Amino acid sequence: MNDKSEFRQKAALVTGGAMGIGGAVAKMLAARGAKVLIADRAEAEGNKAVAEIKAAGGEAAFIKTDVSKSADCKAAVDKAIELFGRLDVVSNNAGIQRYGTVESTPESEWDEVMSVNLNSVYYICKYAMPHLKKAKGSVVNMTSVQAFATQRGVAAYTTSKHALIGLTRSMAIDYARDGVRVNCVAPGTVDTPMLKYAASLDPDPESVYETCRNMHPVGRIASADEVAEVVVFLASERASFVTGACYSVDGGLLLPIGGEPKTSQE
Ligand SMILES: NC(=O)c1ccc[n+]([C@@H]2O[C@H](COP(=O)([O-])OP(=O)(O)OC[C@H]3O[C@@H](n4cnc5c(N)ncnc54)[C@H](O)[C@@H]3O)[C@@H](O)[C@H]2O)c1
């Protein structure tokens, strides 16, 4: 479905909407009729995304926001209400990836990951919830396959993404009777600036892409649009009986169990 009127008269706040998955969500919501406020720390990219939405005939605005700060999150929600008079959809995407075990992760970096990936969702939802209750709106949080499984040396990120499932479920049950649905999406590897950054840490960035492609049973990584489609579905009335859920969008990444029975090689 690609109905331009699906989100007509509705307003959305998209964190991390300047680029990557959040950027794709912001553009898709706008293309389907929503008024979109992008809250991101990246000013130039945020303004560029707004310009692209407007050029395509959509309605959008940008507010420079550091989602790790409660005051900034409150300001973003206030701005959405000031601009649009309502809030129907909150799409929390802002996130950072850091690497390390509990020994090698500096305490400041642990706090940074928790603030950006987890506390931000608490702050944004705390301030957005009164408006979402009025609109009987919906929240979609961006977790990761690393909410279910993990790799070596990703302690802080994995912990933040596991915790987001707990926060999603808590809010889903707390606000179910208010008509507010809260879900999350767990992508596998997605082609975004975050992946480019992760690959750049390797002496052979292309080998990182190659490894990522090969580890997904479908043999490729996702585009940001493929993840945005699921976010937009969960945010829409089409998902009216879905709350507290976590949708994997992972090209089968979480399917394999190590070791293959002999018959599979015949
Ligand atoms: N790319 C992947 O493979 C992948 C896989 C699973 C989950 N995710 C998750 O999806 C979300 C989006 O990831 P992406 O790949 O699009 O990342 P990205 O780095 O490409 O984009 C992230 C966006 O968040 C913004 N941001 C970061 N810190 C912020 C802060 N403190 N305040 C405001 N904005 C901030 C950035 O400016 C950027 O616009 C993240 O939560 C990430 O953990 C990504």
The ligand as an ORCA input file, in Angstrom:
! r2SCAN-3c Opt
* xyz 0 1
  N      22.234      0.362     10.185
  C      22.048     -0.804     10.749
  O      22.583     -1.833     10.277
  C      21.138     -0.940     11.943
  C      20.791     -2.233     12.345
  C      19.958     -2.403     13.448
  C      19.494     -1.300     14.135
  N      19.855     -0.044     13.726
  C      19.336      1.076     14.533
  O      18.578      1.918     13.699
  C      18.654      3.263     14.176
  C      19.078      4.148     13.025
  O      20.338      3.669     12.569
  P      21.001      4.147     11.209
  O      21.766      3.002     10.699
  O      20.006      4.836     10.389
  O      22.046      5.184     11.839
  P      22.683      6.497     11.197
  O      23.922      6.761     11.985
  O      22.788      6.329      9.752
  O      21.575      7.583     11.559
  C      21.318      7.850     12.925
  C      20.705      9.215     13.052
  O      20.574      9.479     14.453
  C      21.096     10.778     14.700
  N      21.605     10.846     16.082
  C      22.608     10.143     16.626
  N      22.790     10.539     17.901
  C      21.883     11.516     18.147
  C      21.587     12.337     19.256
  N      22.274     12.248     20.405
  N      20.579     13.217     19.157
  C      19.879     13.344     17.993
  N      20.124     12.616     16.908
  C      21.117     11.711     16.980
  C      22.207     10.964     13.674
  O      22.545     12.325     13.490
  C      21.592     10.318     12.459
  O      20.791     11.226     11.732
  C      19.638      3.233     15.346
  O      18.920      3.205     16.543
  C      20.398      1.947     15.148
  O      20.877      1.437     16.350
  C      20.670      0.165     12.660
*
